Amino acid sequence: MKPVQVEALLFASTLAIPLMCTSSQTIAAEEKNAEPEIVQQTITNLPNQESEENINNTANEQEIEIVEVVGIKQADLKARDLEREKNGFSSVIATDDIGNFVDQNVAESLRRLPGVTLQRSEGEGKFVSVRGLGPGFVSVNLNGSELSGVGDDRKVGLDAIPADILGSIEVLKTLTPDQNLNSIGGTVNVKAISAYDRGKSSLKFRAQDSYSQLREEHSPKFSLDGTQLLLDKKVGVGFALSTENRKTQVDEIRHHSTTEMRFYQADIGFEDTDEGNALQASGPEILGPSQLELRREVANRKRRAASLNLEFKPNDLSYYYVRGNLTKFSDEDIALREFYDFQDAGGVGSGEIAYVNGDTKEFILTDIDIFHQYFIQGGDTTTKSFSIGGENKLGDTWVLDYEYAQSQTTDESLNDRRVQFRERDLIVYGQGLRDNIIGRAVTPEEAAELGGFDYDPENSIFGTSGSGDASQMSNFQFDNLFLEDGTREDKIKNGEINLTKEYFLPHLNYIKGGVAFSNRSHVRDKNRASYDPSSDDCNGDPVCIEVVNSNHADYPSAIPENSNFFYPFVNQDQIEYIVASSKITRESATNNELSIDSTKEDYTIIEDTKAAYLMAEVPLNDDLILIAGVRYAETEFSSTGFLSLENDDFEFNGAGSGSLDIAIPLPEASITYSEYYPSAHLRYEPTEDILVRASIWSSYTRPSFKQARAFAKFDQDIELCPPASDDCDDSQGSANVRQLQDYILGSNNTLDVGNPNLVAMTSVNYDASIGWYPSKNLFMEAAIFYKDIDNFIVDVNGITQSLEDLPLSLPVAQVTEFVIPQNLVLNDVNITLNGDKAYVVGVELSYNQYFDNGFFLQSNMTFLDSEAELDDSIRVSNVPLPDQADTTANLTFGWENNVFSFRLIGNHRAKILEEVGACPTGVSESDTRACKYWSDRYQDAITTIDFKARYRINDQINMYFDAVNLTDESDLRYFQGNAQSGGNILYQKEEYGKTFQIGVDYKFY
């Protein structure tokens, strides 16, 4: 390397890199893991303890060579040093000395850390779980300030943060009072590139190509990052640019939605009951899926990111910064969907359940629709983050620091469109399995043979069902056009001021206090039309009339290669032609009004938080330090939304389905809650190679937007009861609009409802750890933790509840189409509630060792146990805490030298509970209809293996190769099921295949 100015060495000395230099001496930096950056420096003819002037003079005469040591080990050592410096217990991912992460994205790096696992999306790590607690328990910060996100959850997708724009990543597992305590699981803090952290000027370019085996496409990526120190190091500039065109494919089999399973018992061919027309069911009763959707998602995502970090140190007393980050996704997604709606068949006694096998759990249903959908959606998701702040020393003992930060994410759906073909009234075979749901149309002859019936075509026991032929695509009619634009916006503004008073007393180092505020607004606004276009709405346009009367066979089509689909799909060009030709019907078909779908999911949330804290650091002796304090936080929450009812399949003579589409604004719901959060943290270093930590601290986690937003939605076939009668069903064919006004909403309707009255979960957390740092080649750590959680938040499926007891005041008096009694008791309410108590206890183990021959092991494992207690009106028995995995493990075996490195990496996560079924007090566990243990929903355990290799061509050029998901694992979710279902039943299976990537780094200086 060329000679460099000695100022760089002086700057390094301020970062605790020793410069114990003598003539022709090599400094190996062997001190106790204290250097933030590991370098090897050869300095000639430099006397000990030179003044800055002498050093500068010497630099003019002598060559100073800096040989950078890079690689996995050095990045690991740097991370260990950063962890030791923290007040609380944490895990850190650091770059090597030229600014490289040893992984190519944030998600892959994070899942190497002890107790950290990820949830994938489209094959890429997206959401973080810490110590077995799911993404809802974890906050994600950028440079210490909370990041905004999209969707109905608070969790922030890490796929929005390219690793190329970052300087380091830390997972904080214990929090002190001066930090935002909105995190029971932990806090992920990603830090922008900083010239002062890197300690030198640098510039690096990266080019990468990624290949998706499932998609069979390449995804190029380019990035540029650097740092610059200016004006005698008074100004530091860190910057990064990144661009990627990512192409993915995901194949799914899913239960379509959160609709729970249903019971089937054959009722065709048996004698009528004494009461008349109702058919008597007989034979075994099974529990099976309500729906089946085969799906392929093909995504083209352009991701752009930029980061700029300007820092100013005019003198030793002042420091100022301005930081900005921008990420932008431009998506074009194609979703192919083949959907079997098993729940179209009526319940027992309807004469539409033809066959049930109690052993194999197979069934045959009649009057079933098969939907064939081609969905094109695109949009832009933009996240802008900005912060400005600084620190000033006031006199000898006062320090003032301050920051204002803002993060805003806007998600715009642009011109989403979907074309649907449908074949009605088919006979369908189905079977639910743990890793699959099987569905296919069968002929009446096949159905009769399986059911043991004598089939007579002239007098079919199946009525009109089976009159179509699903093998003939001409029977699939174009019957739905979906058009949508939508916007989501999440905006966070926060600020803080902190004042520290330093003391030089035997038992007091400092007292620190501060105040903080946060304002968050989250808005969702859809503009959607979903309707069956009619030639009457074409305004005489012949092309439009031809298209709206067309069927699937009118267009060229094919079954996608290597797919699970039974039927071919029309190609995209033809879909675009259908949309363009028929969308002129929208104004007439919808009366120029937005459909209920444009309204029912709209909501606004406003959340204001105020906080104040006081803390102190007390040295108990030379090796033992106590940090103690308390934080107060107050939250004001409010939400608006809609009461909605949609029933496309429910038609009345003379009334039409539109008469039951209802959307009524709900009154604003609001709540205020507050709490004190004390904590005490001990740090004990009995020797140079042992660090002991212990802490008792408290924190909280707020409910997600989906859980707390105001909404109430009846979203299935509606059951109405005639006046003065209990004979309720979903087909009041003889009723007209006037008569319906006297009908009463039945108790068996399903209601999805939000809960704005939810309060934050609070937790008292107990942590203890011991780390052993005997040398640079060995690191071992053990930690134990216990979390005592109050008011834990849980999604509950299918409870019985009165409208009067709901957390929302429903404007039922404004529903004029039929009657909804104020005191109506519903038997199937899906809601989120505060539970009573929960606990999590766990052990976290880490072991890293590097051998002289270049081989190394990196490993960690976390064992958890948890239990949550629900109110007896929801669930009598206790359940595991949702979103926690009782075992996570990471094992890396590798080898490296100065030129080459490789790693074989294994990751394991046990299953996690996602949703709880209801089984209230007073209900027998043998009553499987009322006691829904079978409705508990899990995400299955997963184990993956990756391979990574890196080759250093010279000081400027590095090449790398990654192979991700070599075991071709899939993400599987399932219902718990029971004996009637034959065990677990699939909820969702996502396959994303293997990914291979190759890249090159070029370091300019």
N, C-alpha and C positions, 0 to 999 in steps of 0.2 A: 504494500500500500504506500502511496505517496506520503511525503511528510505532511503533517497537519499542525495547526497552531496549538500551542500549549494551553491556550485558554480552554480547549476541550478537556484537557486533563484537570485543570483547576475546577471546571464545572463538575467533572466526575467526582472530584474529591468532596464537593458539597453534598453529593449523594452517597456518601459513606463508602466510596471505593478507595481503599488505602493506597497511598503513594509512598510507601516506605522504599525509597529508591536510592541505590548506590551505583557507582560506576559499573557499567556492563552488567547490571543486575536485571533479572527477569522477575516481574511481579506476577505471581500466580493466583493472587486473590484467594488464599486458603483460609481466611478468617471465618468466623462462625456464621456462615450462610447469611451475611449481613448485606451483601451487595444487591441493590435493586437490578443491576444489569451485570452479567458475567462477561468480563473481557480479559484478554491476556495482552499485556503491554510490554514492549521491549524499549527501554530508555537508556541511552548511553551518555556518559559523562555528566550526570545530573546529580549534584551534591544533595545530601540530606537537608530537609527543612529550609529550602531556598525561599527567598521572597519572590513575590510575583514578578518583580522587575528582573531578578536574576534568572528566573525560569524563562522569561521571554527572551532575554539575551542568549541564553543557552540554546533556545529553540532555533534561533537564527543561524547558529553555528553547527548544530548537530541534527541528524535525521532522527525523527521519532517515529517508530513503526508501531502501529496498532494492528494486531492480528485478532480478528473477531472469532470467537468460538460459538458456533451455532449448533442446533440440533435439539433432539427431544430431551435429553438429560438437562441441558442448560436451561431450556424453557421450564422444565419441572423444578429445577433449583430456584429459579427466579420466582415461580409461583409460591414455593415454600416460604421464601423470604417475605413476600407480600402478605401471606397469611399470618406470619408471626408478628407482623407489625400492627395488625388490627386489634382494636379493643375487644371485639367479639369474635366468636368462633365462625370461621368462614372457609370456603374452598375457592381457589383462584385458578384461572387459566391465563397464562402469560404468553406473550410472543417471545420468539428467540431474538437475538440481537440485531437481526435485520428486519424485524417487524413481521415475521411469519408466525401464524398459528400452525401448530403441528397438524391440525385438521383444516379442511377447506371451508367449513361453515360453522356458525355459532352452535347450531343444534348438535352436530356430531361431537364438537368439543365438550359441550355441557354434559352429555350423557356418559362421559368418562369419569365424572366426578362422583365421589361417594354419596350415595343416597339420592342421586339425581337421575330421573328417567324422562322420556319424552313421549308425547303422543304425535303420531305421524299424520300428514295430510298429503295426498298425492305422492307418497313415497319419500317425502321430506319431513324431517323433524320440525315440529311447529310449536307445541305447547310444553311447558316444563312442569314436572312434578318433583317436589323436594321432600326427602325423607318419607316417601310413600304418600304424601298428601298431594292431591290433584292440583291442576292449574288454577282452579278457583281459590286455592289457599296461598298462591304465590303471586307476588307483585313483580313487575318488570320495570326497571328504571333505566334512564339514559343519563349518565353523569349525575346520578343521585336524584333525578326528578322523574316522577311517574310518567310513563308513556301512555298515550291514547291508543285506542284500537278500534276494530270494527266488529260487528256481530252483536248478538244479544248477551254475550258474556264479557266479563271484565278482563279475562285472560288475553294476553298480547301474544300474537304469533311471532315467533323468532324468525320465520322465513322472511319477515319484513326488514330484517337487520342483517345485511351482508357482513361477513366477518372482515372483509377487506377495509371497512371504514372504522374498525375498532382498534384500540390500543391494548385493552385487557378486559376480562370478564370475571366477575366475582359473584359468588353465591353466599349471601350472608345468612347464617343459620341461627344466630342470636343477635338481637337488636338492642341498642342502647337508647336512652330517652331522647337523644338529639336526632334520632332517625324516625322516619315515618313507620309507624307500628302497624300499618294495615297489611299484615302478613303473618298468619299463624305458621305456615309452612316454611317460608323463607323469602328472601328478596334476591332477585337476579339484577345486578347492576352492571350494565355494559358501559365502558368508558371510551370516549373518542380518542383518536390519536393525538398525542401531545408532544410537542418538541422538547419540553422540559422533562417529561417522563422518559423519552427516548434518549435525551442527553446529547444529541448531535444532529447535524443536518443529514438528510437521507432522501433518496428517491428510488422507488421500486415500481416495476411494471410486471403485470401478470397476465398471461393468456391461458385459457383452459377450455377444453372441450369435454362435454359429458354425454354419454350415450345411454339411453334407456332401452333395456332389452325388450320390455313389453311394448313400448311405443315404436322402437326401431328407428329412432331419430336422434340427431346430434343437437346439443345445446351449447353454443359458444358463450364464453364469458371473458371479459377483459376488465382490468382494474389498474389504477395508478394511485399510489399513495406516497406521501413524503412529509418531511419535517424540515424546517429552516429556522436557524437562530440568527437574529439580526441585531444591529446596533449594540454590539458588545454584550449580547445575550439579554438585552433589556426586552426584546420582543421575540416571542416564539410563535411559529406558525405550523400548525399541523393540518393536513388536508388529505382527502381521499375521494376518488371517483370510481364508480363501478357500474358496469352494464352487463346484462345477461339476458339471453333469449332462451328460456327454459321450456322444453317440450316434454310433456308427460302423458301417461295413460294409466287409468285405474279401472279395473273391472270389479264390479260389485254384484253381490246377491244380497238383497236386504228385504226387511219386513215393511218397507216403504215409509213408514212413519212410526210414531210412538204408540199407535193403536195396539192394545194388548191382544193376546190370543183369545180364541173363543172355543166353545164346546160344540161337538158334533155328535149327533145320534140319528141313525137312519130313520126316516119317516115316510118313505115311499113304499107302497105295496102292502101296508098294514091296514087293518080294519079301522073304520071311522069310530070315534068315540060316541058315546050315547048322546052327547050334546049336539051332534050334528056334523058340521063340515070339517072341524079340526081333525087332523090325522093323528093316529096314535103312534108314537115313536116306540121302537123296540130295539133290542140288541145292545151291544157295548156302547158306552159313551167315551169319547176321547177328547183330548185337549190339543188343538192344532193352531197353525198360523191363520191370521185373518187376511193376510195379503202376501203377495210375492211381487218383487220388482227385480228384474234383471237390468243392469245398468252398465254402460261404458262411458266414462268421462275422458275426453281428449282435450287437453289444455295447451294453449300457447300463451306463455306468460313472458312479457317483456318487463324486466326489473331494472330500474335505474336508481342509483343512490349517490349522494354527495354529502361530504362532511367537511366543515371548516372550523378550526379551533384557533382563535387569536388570543394570545396571552401576553400580558405586559407587566414587567417587573421593573419599575423605574428606580427602585432602591430596595434596601433590605426591609423597609417598613410597609411596603405596599405591593399588592398584587391584584390585577384586574383581568377579566376574561369576557369574551363574547364567543358563544358556540352556536352553531347551526347545523342541523341535519335534515336531509330531504330524501325520502324514498318514495318511489312511484311504481306501481304495478299497472300494466296495461294488459288486460286479459281478453282472450277469445276462447271460450269453452264450448265444446260440443258435447251434449249429453244425449245418448241413445237410451231409451227406456221401453221395456216391455213389461206391462203391468197386469197382473191377474188379481182382480178384486174378489177374493173368496167371500168376503162379508156381504156381497150382494145377495147371496142365498139367505132366505129368511131363516128364522130360528126354528127350533124343534116344533113340529106341527104345521109347518108351512108347506110341506110336501116337496121341498127343494133339496133335501139331503138324501141322496140316492143310495149311498153305500158307505159303511164305516167298518174298518177292520181293527179290532181291539188289539191284535198282536203286532201287526206291522204299522199301525197308526195311519194307514192310508184312508182316503175318503174321496167320494165323488159327489159333486154338487151340480145343481142345475141353475139356470137363469143367471149365469155368470158372464160378465163383460171382460173382454181382453182389450187393453189400450196399447196403442203403438205410438210412441211420442218421439219427435225429433226436436230437441231444445237447443237453440243457439243463444248464448248469452255473452255479453262483453261488458267491459267497464274499466274504470280507472279507480285505483285506490291510492290516495296520496297522504303521506304522513309528514308533517312539518314540525320540527322541534327547534326551539330557540331558548337560549338562556343567557343571562347577563348577570355578572356578580363580581365580587372581589373580597379582599381581606386587607385590613389595616391594623397596624400596631399603634396603639395610642399610649404613648409613654413607655415605661419599662415593663408594665405588667398587664395591660389591657389589650385584648384582641377583639376586633369587630369584624364579622363576616356576614355576607348578605347575598341573596340571589332572588331574581325573578325569572320564572320559567313558564313556557307555554308549549303545549303539544296539541296538535289538531290533526285528526284523521278524517278524511272525507272519502266515502265510497259511493261512486256514481255508477249505477247500472244503466247502460246506454242501449236502447233499442233491443231489449231482450225479446225473443219471439219463439213460439213453439207451435208446431203443427201436430195435431192428434188425429189418428185414424182409430176407429173402434168397431169391433164386431160384438153384437149383443146376443144375449140369451143362449150362451153356449153351455155344453156339459163339460165340466173340467175335472180332471183328476189332480189330487194334491197329496203331499206328504211332507211333514216337517221333520228335519234332522238337525243334529247339533251344528254341522258345518254346511248345511245346504237346505233349501226349500225347493221342492220339486213341484212343478205345475205344468200341465199341458191339456189341451183340448182333446176330448175323445168323442167318438161317434156314439149314437144311441145303442148300436149293437154291442160295442165294447163295454159301455156302462151296464147294460142289461146282463152281459155275461159275467162281469165282475160281481154284480149285485145278486146274481142268481135268479133273474127274472126271465120270463118268457116275453120276448119283444115282439110286438105286433105293430108294424108301421102304420096300420090303419087306425089303431086305437092306442096311441102312445101313452104310456104311464108318465112320460116326461112333459106332457102338455106341449107348449110351443117351443120348449127348449130343444136345442139340437137341430132346429130347422135350418140353421145356417151350417156352413162348412168352413171351419177355420183354415183349412188348407187352401182355400180359394181366396186370394187376396182381394178379389173383387167384392167380397163381403165386408171388407174393412172400409167403412165410410169415413170421409173427411168430416169430422163432427165437432171440432173445437179449434179455435184460433186464440192464442194467448199472446198478448202484447203488453210489455211492461217497461217503464222507466222508474227508477227509484234512487233515493239518496239516503245515506246514513251519515251522520256527522257526530263525532265524539271530540269534545274540546275541553282541555284541562288548563286552567291558569292557577299557578301557585307561587307563593313567595315565602321567604323566611328571613329572619334577622336573628343572629346569635351573638352573644357577648360573653367573652371569657375573661376571667380575672385570675391571673397566675400568682401563686404564692410560693415563697421559699421557706416553708415551714416543715418541720420534721414529719408532720402527719397531715399535710394538705398540699397537693400540687396545684389544683385549680378548682374554681367553681364556674360552671357554665350554665347559661340560661338563654331562652329564646322563645320566639312566637312564630307561628306559621299559619297560613291560610290556604285554602284550595277551593276553587269553584269549578264544577264539572257540569257540562250539559251534554245530553245524549239524545239525538233526535232521529227518528226513522219515519220516512215519508215515501209511500209507494204511489205509483200511478199505473194501475193495472186494469186491463180488460180481458176477460176470459169468457168466451161465448161460442155458441154454435151458429156460424154464419148462414144466412138464408139468401136465396136468389132474390127475394123481395127487397133486400137491402142493397142490391147491386146498382140501383139507379139505372137499370137497363143496359149496363155494360156487359157485352156478350162474353168477354173473357172471364169476367168475375163470375157470371152465372155458370159458365162451364166448370170453373174451378170449384165453387162451393157445392156443386152437385157431383163432384168427382169421387172416385174411390182409389184405393191403393194401387190397384192393377193398372190404372191409367198412366202410371209413371214407372220408368225403369228403376229397378231395385236389386239389392243383393244382401245376403247375410254377411256381416263383417267377419273377416278371417279370425280364427282362433277365439271365437266368442261363444257364449252360452245361449245366444238367442235362437229361438225356433223359427222366427219369421224375418224376411228381408226388410231392409230399410231403404227408403227413397234417398237418393244422394242429395248433398247439400245444395247444389245448383237448383234442383227441382223444388226443394223446400223454400228457397229464396223466391222462386217464381210463384209458388202458391201464396206466400205471404204478401208479396207485392201486388198480386192480382186480386186478393180478397180483402185486404185491410181497409178498403174504401167502405166496407160494410160496418165499420166500427161505430160511426156516428149514429146511424139509423138503428143498429141492433141494440145499442146501449142507451138510446135517447140522449146521446151526447153527455151522459153521466158516467161517472166512475163507478166501476163495479164494487161490490162489497169487499172484494179482495184488496181494493185500493185503500180501504179504510180500516178494516178490522185489525191489521197488524201495525197501524200507525201509533206512535206514542212519543211522548216527550218526558224526559227525566231531568230534574235539576237537583244537584247535590252540592251543598256548601259545608265545608269543614273548617273548624277553627281549632288550633292547638297551641299549647304552651307547655314548657318543661323547665326543670331545674335539676342539675346533676353536679356531682363533685368527684374528683379523683383523690383517693386517700392512700398514701403508701403506709402499709402496716409494718413493714420492715424493708430491708434492702431488696428482698426477692419477691415480696408479696404486695400486690396493688389491688385496691378495691375501687370500683367505679359504681356509684349508686345514684339513683334519682327517681323522678316520677314525671310522667307526661299526662296531660289532660287533653282529651279530644272530644269535640262536640260535632254532631252531624245533623244537618237539616236536609230531609229528603222529600221530594214531591214528584208525582207522576200523573199524567193524563193518558187516557186510552179510550177503548170502545167496548160496549157490549155488542156482540155480533152473533148472528145465526145464519148459517148458509146450508142449503139443502137442495143441491142440484138434482138429486134423484127422486125427490118427493113432489109428485104432481097431483093436483086436484082438478076434477072436471070443471072447466070454466074458470079456474083460478090460475093455474100455471105455477111452475116452480118459483118464478120471480116473487110471488106474493109472500114467500117465506124468507127472503133475503133481507136481513135486518142489521143495521149498524147504528147504534145510538151512543153519543158521547157519554162517558162516565164523568161524574163530578171529580174534581181534583182530589187526590188522596195524598196525605202528607203525614210525616212522623218526625220527631226530633228525639235523639238519644245521645247520651254522653257517658263518659267513664273516665276514671283515673287508672293509669297503667304504671305501677311502680316496678323497679328492677334493681338488681344488684349483681355485679359481675366481678369475679375474682380472677386474677392472673398471677401465677406463681411459677418462678423459674429457679428451682433449687440448684441447678447446674446449667452449664452452657448448652448441654444437649438434651435437656428435658424442659418441656413447657406444660404446665397444668392449668386448666381453665375450669371454672365452675360458675354457674349463673342461675338466678331465678329472675325471670322477666315475664312480662305480660304483653299481650298483643291482641289483635282482632282481625276479622275478615268480614267484609260486607257482602251481602247477597249480590248475585249477578243481576244484570238488567232484566234478563228473561224471567228471573224469579220474582223480582220486586216491582216490575212495571205493572201499571194498571191495565187489566184486560179481563174479559170474561167471554168465552167462546164456546158455543154449541156447534160442534163441527162434524157431526155424523148424521145419519138418517134420523129425522125427528119423529118422536112418538107423541101423538096427541090422543087424549081421551075424550070421547063424546060426553056431552053434558049428562051428569047424574049416572055415569056408567064407568065401570072399571075395565071395560073391553077396549084396551088401548092397542093400537098397532100403527104401522107407518104407511098405510095406504088408504086414506079416507076417500076412496074414489068417488063416492056419491055426494061429497060435500061441495058446496059452493062457497064463495068468498064470505057472504053474510053468515052462513051457518058456522064457518070456521071461527068466527069471532066468539063463539060460545065454547069452543073446544079448549081443553085444559092441557097444559104441558105435563107429560107423564114423568114419573119418578125415575124411570130407567134411562133417561137421556144422559149422555156424557157431557160434562162441563169441564173445560180447561180454564183455570182462573189464576191470575197473578195475585201476589200478596205484598202490597206496599207497606203493610204493617210489620214486615220482617225487621228485626234488629240485627246488628252485627253479632256474629259469633265472637266470644271472647275466650281467651286461653291463658292460663298460668303455665309457664313453660319452665321445666327444670332440665339443665344441661350440665354435663361434666365430661371433660376430655383430658387425655394425656397424650402428648406427642413426644416421640423420641427421635433425635437428630444426631446419631452418633458420628456420621460422616456424610460427605457428599454422595456416597454410594448407597446409603441406606436411610429409609424413612419409615417409621411405623407410628400409627395413631389409633387410639380406641376412644370412642365417645359413647355415652349413654344419655338418653333423653326421655322425658315424660311430659306429655301435654294434657292438661286437665281443661276440657272445653265445656263451656256453658252455651246454651242457646244454639247448638250446632244446627246447621241448615241442611234440610234433606228434601228431595223431591219424592212425593208420595203419590202412588197410583191407585185410584179406585176406592176412595173412602166414601162413607155416607155422611152427608152434611146438609144442614138446612140453609136455605138462602139467607135467613136472618143471621146465621153465624159466620157467614163469609167475611173476609177482611175488607171487602168492597161493598158499597151500597149500590145495588143494581137498580137501574131505573125501569123496573118491570112495568110500572104503570104506563109508561110511554109505548109499550108494545100493544098495538091495537089489532093485530092480525089474529090473535088468540089470547088466552088467559094464562098468565104466569102468577100463581098465588105467591104472596109475600112470604108465607111460611112453608113453601114447598120444600120437601125433603128429597134430595137427589141421592141415588144409590151409587153413582159412579162419578166422583169428583177427583180430578187430577190437579194437585196443588203443591206448592212448596211451603213448608212450615218450619218454625223453630222447634227443634227437639229439646229434650231436657239436658242430659249430660252425655258427654263422650270423653274417651281418653285414648291416647296413643302412647305406647311405650316402645322404645327401640334401642338397638345397639348398632353402631356404625364402626366398621373396621377398615383400616387402610394399611397396605404394605407395598412399598416400592423399593426395588433393589437393582443396582447397576453393578455389573461384573467387569473385571479388568479385561476380559476377552471381548467386550462389546455387547454381550447379551444383557437383557434387562427384563424385569417383570414389573408391571404396574397393576395393582389389584385393589379392589374394595368390595365390601359387601355390607348391606343393611338389612337387619331383621326387625320386623315390626309386629306389634299386636295392637288391636284396637277394638273398642266396643262402644256402641252408641245406644242410648236409651230414648225411645220415643214415647209420646203420650199414649196411654192405653186406648184412646179412641182411634189411634192410627195403627199401632202394632204392639201386641202384648210382649212378644219376645224381643230381646236385644239383637242388634245387627252389627256387623263390622261398619266402621266409619266409611261412608261413601268416598270413592276416589282415592283409596289408599291400597298399596300393594304390600303384602307382608314380607316379601323378599325381593331385593334388587341386588344385582351383582354385576361387576365389570372385571374382566381379566384381559390384560394385554401382554403378549409375549413378543419380544422384538430384539433386534440387533442393530447397532450403528457404529460407524467410525467417522472419520472426518470427511468421507466421500459418499458413503452409502448408508441407508437405513431402511429397515422394513418393520412392520408391525402386523400381527394377527390379533384381532380384537373381538372379544365375545361380550355380549350384553344380555342380561336376563332380567325380566320383570314378571312377577307373579300376577295372577288375575286380580281385578279390582271390581268392587261393587259400584254400579253407576246409578241405579234407581231401585227404590224399595216398593214392594207391593203391600197393600193394606191387609191386616188381620187384626181387627179391633177386639177389645175385651167383650166377652159374652158370646163370641163366635167360636164354634168348635173347629179345631184344626182339621177335622174330617170333612167339614163343609167347604169343599174346594171352590165353590162359587163365591162365597163371602170371605173366605180366608185365602188370600192370593199370594202365598209364599212363592207359587210358581211364576209370579209376575216379576220377581226380583231380576234385575238385568245386570249382567256382568260383561266386562271386557276381559278376554281370555289372556292367559300368560303368553309371553312371547320371548324367544331367544334368537338373537341374530349374530352373525359372524361377518366381519369386514376385514379387508386386507389393504394395507397402505405401504407404499414404498417411495423413497426419495433418493435422488442421485445428484451430487454436487459436481458439476462439470468443472467449474473454476470459481474464483472469488465472486464473480458477477452472475453466474448462471446456475440455477437449480432446476431440475426436472422432477416431477412426481407422478405417481399413478395410484389411483384408489379404486377398489372394488367394494361396493356397498351391498349388503344383504345377500351374501353368497349363498345362504341357506334358503333363499326365496321364500321368506316368511310372509304371512299375511296377517292383517289385523282382523280379529274375530270378536264379535259381540253376540251374546245369546241370552235368552230367557232361561231362568233356572229350571222351569218345568217341573213335572212330577210323574207319578206312575201312569197317569192317564195320557201324558204326552210321550211317554217312553224315554224320559230324561230331558236333557237340554234341547231347546229349539232355537234355531238361528234367528238373530235379530239383524245382524249386518256382517258381511264378510268383504273385506277390501284387499285386493291383490294389486301390488305395484311393481313386482318383479325386481330384478337386479339392475344396478346402475354402475357404470364404469366411467372414470374420468381421468384425463391426462392433462398435465399442465406444465408451464415453464415460468419461473420467476427470473427477471433480469434486474439486477441492482446496478444503478448508474453510479452511485458513490455512497 
